[in-house]
């Protein structure tokens, strides 16, 4: 019996390796989010570690390995607390726009989509970005955010991520 070769349904989709995903993100973060780090670690290295962890859906707690070149968990936490979240919200759209702009054709009509996401949170109850909600995954506390996308045929571009803040 002859085997039939099936063509991939994702012919126009390219797969990006880690460097192709991480490097543009790190470049934008270094440009738009000033970091003052008093150690041998540079802002570029700091954002590269955080971006790598985010892509792999890992926390800072999972990075310590014997012989690792990555700075300590405490050092990463310390520097992470230096990021001004309100400033990050302010430059958020600028960073996404910079990446999407080359693909936008003036005068062309585009569709948009919005996703609402609740990521379970198991830490302390305080914080402006920890919100309550319907119980899911053994918690009723979440990081909640809206993601806005520009849709161009089969391509979907993220153009904004807006966090939900806890009501005071």
N, C-alpha and C positions, 0 to 999 in steps of 0.2 A: 504494500500500500504506500503510495507516494505521500510525502508530508507536504502540507500546504503552508507556504510562508504567508504570515499575516503582516501587513504594514502597520506600523505604529499609528495610533490615532493622534499622537502628539507630534506630528511631522514638523510643525512650525515652532515648536517649543524647544528652547535650548536649555541644557542643564548647566548650572553654574557650579563651579567648584568653590571651596571655602574662601579662597583668596579673592575671587571675583565678587563674592557677596560681601565679605568683610571689609576689604580695603576702601571701597567707595563710602561705606557707612562711617568708618573710622575717620576718613578724610573730612567728611561733613561735620562730624562731632567735634573734631579738633578745631575746625574753622569757626563753628558757631557756639560752642560751649567752652568758655575759657576754664582751664584747670590749672591750679597752682599746686604742684606736687613737690614736697621737700624730701626727695629720696632719689635713688638712681633710676627709678621708674619714670618714664616719660608719659605725658598725656596720651601719646600715640599708643604706647604699650598698654596703658590702663584701659583705654576704650577698645582696643583689640581684644583683650581678655574678656571684658564685659560683653562685647558683641558676639564673640565665639560662644560664650556660655549661653547667651540668649538664643542663638541659632540652634544649639543642642538641647534647649529647654532644661538647662542645669542651673543650680544656684551657686553662689560663691562658696558655699560649704563643700562642694564636690571637687574643688580644684586642687587641694593639697595632695600632692603625690611625692614620695621620696625622690630627691634629685631633680625636682621641677625647677625651672627658671622663673616661674611665676611668683610674684611677691606674695606675702602671707595673706591669709584671709582677713586678718585684722587690718592690714595696710589697705587692702581693697575696700573694706567697709569704711574705714576712716576717710578715704578719698571719695567714695561714693556719697557720703554725707555732705561733701562740699558742693555738690551740684545743686544749683538753685532751680527747683522744679518749676517755679513760675516763669523763670527765664527760658527754661527748656520748652514750656508751652508756647512762649512767645516766638521762638525761632523754629518751632516744629514745622510750620507750613513752609518756611523758607527753605529748610533742608529738603523736604519732599519736592517742592517746586523746582529746585535746582536739578534734581534727578529726572523729573518728568518733562520739563520744558523742551528738550530736544525732540520729543516724540509727539508734541502737540502741533497740529496744523491749524493756523489761524482761519477762522470761518467755518471749520468743520464742526458738525454737531456730535456731541458725546453723551453717553448715558453715564449716570452716576449710581452708586450703591452705597449703603451704609450698613455696617454690621455693629451690633451691640454685643460686647463680650464681658462676662463675669469670670475672672480667674480666681479660683479659691485661694484664700489667705488664711494662714494658720498662726500668725504671729500675734504680737500685742494688739489690743483693741484700739489704741490711739493712733492718730494720724489722719490728716485731711483726705488722703486718697484711699482709705479703707472704708468701704461702705457695707451696709447690711443688705440682706436680700433673702430670698427663699432658700432654704437649706439645700445644699448640693455638695457632694463629695465630703461629707462629714463636717461641714462648716456653714455658717450663714454670714460669713464675712468675705469680702471680695475686693480685688482691684477691678474696678469696672471702667470700661472705656468704649468709645465709639471710634470706628475706623471708617474713613470715607475713601471711596475708590472711584477713579475715572475708568470707564470701560470703553475700549476701542476694539470692536470685533471680539476676538478670542483673548485679547490682552487686557489685564486688569492692573492698573497702577495705583498704589497707595498714595493719596495726596494729603492725608491728615490723620492724626490720631489724637483724640481729645479725651483726657481722663475725666471721670466723674468724681466730684468732690463730695465729701460727707457734708450734710447740712449742719450748720452750727446751731 
